[in-house]
């Protein structure tokens, strides 16, 4: 089985490549000349160089593939055009290229985001068939990407995956939180409610491959979660426990956290760098519910998460320590 993975040098993409190799796929990684390939070094993969925003570079890459896993996109940008080119035009280009030169493609898998669906309502899990109401530019352009894929129904077989908050090794935001808590500082994100659904990356990539290879998933959208909901405090407490700093933490209340993040934004702007959290993000985290119903994936192709929060955090911390990053 031949598979092409875009976004293969990233967090989820690199884990998916490893999983596909373990399942005996012949894997090609579509990367830019400037991509950081640190997580792909030593893997038995082929490289196809190009850019999803340049359709002509996609034809040879998608030709003769059995599966195309499209994960490439832009999560953080400073303007609409960057999001639009990466998340919509890039997706439109690769879908069109598949339709034009690979009509026998078994499945096109678009890894979208819960941001395309928009927030849930407090105390309720959002289902795939509910109205999408993205609240930021990233979510709006990921939804446009979904529409581009769906416009080729009947020409290619596709499935759309919307991951929730994904945790695990190589996840940059989680790594930043680990370093903060290791310093015995606990930022009080969220509002204390169970506000989010999660999935560890090892479970997610398994679910993505399962959805790609089942006949009854064609043309459908799936949330893949661990089936539970969490508060940010839950996650911070588990991290503190696994780091061995529980009980010795300095908590930063929400008003102080807003002031700190605004100051960090200002200094970062002066230095031309990005911040881990912005004041806007912290405010959004406090006010937004991101809980999603993953039962459709279980019904249709038997997906169930295998990694619980404690085990996943423990294994992630162990990985960072093994890499001498903690």
N, C-alpha and C positions, 0 to 999 in steps of 0.2 A: 504494500500500500504506500502510495506516494503522497506526501503532505507538504504544503507550503505554509509557513507561518510568517506573517508580517508582525512587526512589533516584537520580534523574537529576542531582541537584546534587552527588553524591559523586564520588569518584575514578574508579571504573570506570564508573558511570552517565553521567557527563559525556562520557567518551570514547566510550561506546556511542552516545549521542545524536549526536555529531559523525560517527561512522561511518555511522549510519543515514541521516543527512541527505545524506552523500556518495553513498549508494546510492539516493537519491531517494525515501526514505520520507517520508510526512507524519507528523511526530513531535509527540506530545503529552507533556508532562512533568508527572507527578503530584508535586506538592511541597506542603509545609506552608507556612502563612503566614509562619512564622519561618525558613524555609530560606534559607541563604546561596546566592544564585544567581550568584556571581561567574564561574563557569565556563560559564554558559549565556547570559551577556550577549551581545547582538548576533546570536544564532543564530535562524534562521527556525523557531521552534517555537511551539506553543500551550501555555498553562499551565492545568492543572487543579488546583485547590487542595483539599486535604483531608488526611486522616490515615488510614492503613491500619488503625489500631485502631478507627476509627469506620466501620463498614460502610456506613452510609447515604451517606457522602461518596464512595463508590467507584462507585456505579451509573452515573452519568452519564459518568464517566471511562472506564470499560471498554466502555460501549455502542458498538457499531458499529466497534470496533477489529478489525483483522486479526490483530495480534500484540500480546501483552502481555508485556513484559519486566519481571519483578519482581526488583528489586535492593534495595529498601528493607529496612532492618533495623538492628540495633544490634550493633556489633562490640565496643565497650567500655562496660561498665556496672558498677555497684557492687553490684547485687542481682539475684537470680533473676527477680523479677517484671518488671523492665524488659526483660531478655532475652526472657522468655516472651511478653510483650505484643507486642513488636516482631517477633520472629523466628517465633513460632508463630501467635499470634492474628491478627497483621497478614496473614500469608500465608494462613491459613484464610479470613479475610474476603474477600480479593481473589479467591481461587479460587471461593468460593461466589458472589460477585457476578458473575463471568464466567459461571458455569454458569446463573445465574438470568436474566440479561439479554442475554447474548451467546452463544447456543448455536452460532452459526456461526463462532466464533473459530477462526482457522486454527491458532494455536499459543499456548500459555501457556508461557513460559520462566521457570523458577525458577532464579535464580543462587544456589546454595547455597554450600558451602565444603568444603575438605578436612577442616575441623574436625568436620564432621558424620560423616565416615568414621572419624576418629581416626588416630593415628599408624600408620606402617608399621613393618616389622621391619627391623633393620639388614641392609643389603646386598640388600634385595628391594623391588621396586616393588609397591605395593598396587594391586589391580584393583578395578573397580567392583562386582563381585559378591561381594567378601569382606565378612565381618561388620563392621558399623559399631561402633566402640568409642570414642565421643567422650570426651575427658578433662576438658572444662571446660563451664561453663554455656553459653557461646556455641555450642559444637559440639552440645551436647545439644538446644538449642532450634532450631538450624538443621536438625537431623535430624527433630525434630517437624514443622518446616515442610515437609520432604520428604514425610513421612507424610501431612500434610494434602493436599498436591498429589496424591499417588498415590491417595488415597481417592476422587478424582473421575475415575479411569480409566473410560473409556466415556462420560463426560459431556462432558469436554473433552480435546482433544489437548494433551499436555504433553511437555516435555523438561526434564531437570534437569542443570545444569552445576555442577561442583565445581572452581572455580579453585584453583590452588596459591598459593604466595607470589607475589603480582603486583607487578611493579616498573614504574616509569615516572613521568612527570611527574604531579604532584599527589598522589603517595603520601606521606602524612605521615611514616610511620616511616622510609622511605628518605631523605626530606629531612633528618630529624634525624640520620641516620647520615652523610649527606654533610657536614653542618655540623660534626659531631664530627671526622671524618677531615680536613676542610679545616684544622682547628686542629692537625693533625699528631698526633692521638691515635687509636690503633687499639684499640678494645675487643675483647678476644679472646673473642668469642662462639663457641658450639659447642664441639666436642671434636676438631676436625681431620678427622673423617670426612666423606664426602659425605652430608650429612644432609637435603638438601631439593631439591625440584623447584620450578622457577620458570616464569613466563611473563611476557613484557612485555605491558603493557595493550593496545597496539595489535594484537598478535597475538590476545590473548584476545577482544576485542570482535569481531574478524573471525570467530573460531571460534564465538562465541555466535550470530552472525547465520547462519552456515552451518548450525549445528545446528537453528536455528529453521525453516529453509526447506527441509529435506530430508524426504521422506516416510518414510524408513526410520529416523528417529530418534524417532518417537512412542513415549512411554512408557519411554524409556531414560535412563540416567544416564551422564554423561561427565566424565572428567578431561581438562582441556586444559592441556598443558604444552609446554615446548620440546623434550622428549624426552631431556634430559640431567639429571644430578644434580650438585649442587655442595656444597662446604663453605662455611661462613660466611667462612672465611679467603680462599677463592677470590674471593668477591664483594668483600670489603674490599680485597684487593690490587688488583683491577681498578679500584675506585673511587679508590684512592690514586694509581694510575698516571695515570688520566684527569684527576685534579685536579692532577697535577704535584707531588705531595708524597711519592711513593714513595721509600723509603730514608731518610726523615727523620721517621719516626713513633715516638712513644712508645707502646709496647705496655702495655696494662693487663691483667695476669694475672687469671684467673678469680676467685681468692679476694678480690683487691682490688676487682674489679668488683662482687662480691656486697656487700661492705661499702659501696661508693659508692652502689649502687642502693637499699640499705636506708636509708641516710642521706637520699637524695633523696626516697624515699617519705615519710619522717618529716617533712621540711621541707614537702613538698607538702601533706601532710595538715593541717599547722598552718595553711598559707595557703589551704586549700580548693581546691587545684589538682590536676591530674593529672600524673603523671610519664610520661616517654617509655618507660622500662623499669622494671619492679619487680624485686625480688630473686627473686620467684617465677617471673617470666617468664624471667629469665636462667638460672635453674636448669633450667627446662623446655626452653629452647633447647639447653642443653648435653646433656640426657639424651634428647631426643626426635628420632626420625627421621620425616621428612615427605617421603617419596619415593613417587611415584605413576605408574602406567602410563597413558600417553596414547595408546597404540596403537589403542584402540577408536575414537577420534575419527578417526584417520587411515583406518582400514578402512571406517568407515561413511559418512563424508562428506568424506574427502580432506584433512583439516586437517593442515598442517605449519607449524610456526613459521618465520617469515622473519627474526626478529631474534635475533642471538646476544648473549651476555652483554656482550662488549666494545662492540659497536655500540649496544646498548640503553643501557648506562651512559653512553657518550659522548654520545648524543643527549639523554638525560635531563639530564645536567649542562649541556649547551648550552642546553636549554630554561630551566633555572633561572637561568643567567647572562643569558639574553635577558630574563627577567622581573626581573632585578636582585635576585634572591633569594640569590645566592651571591657 
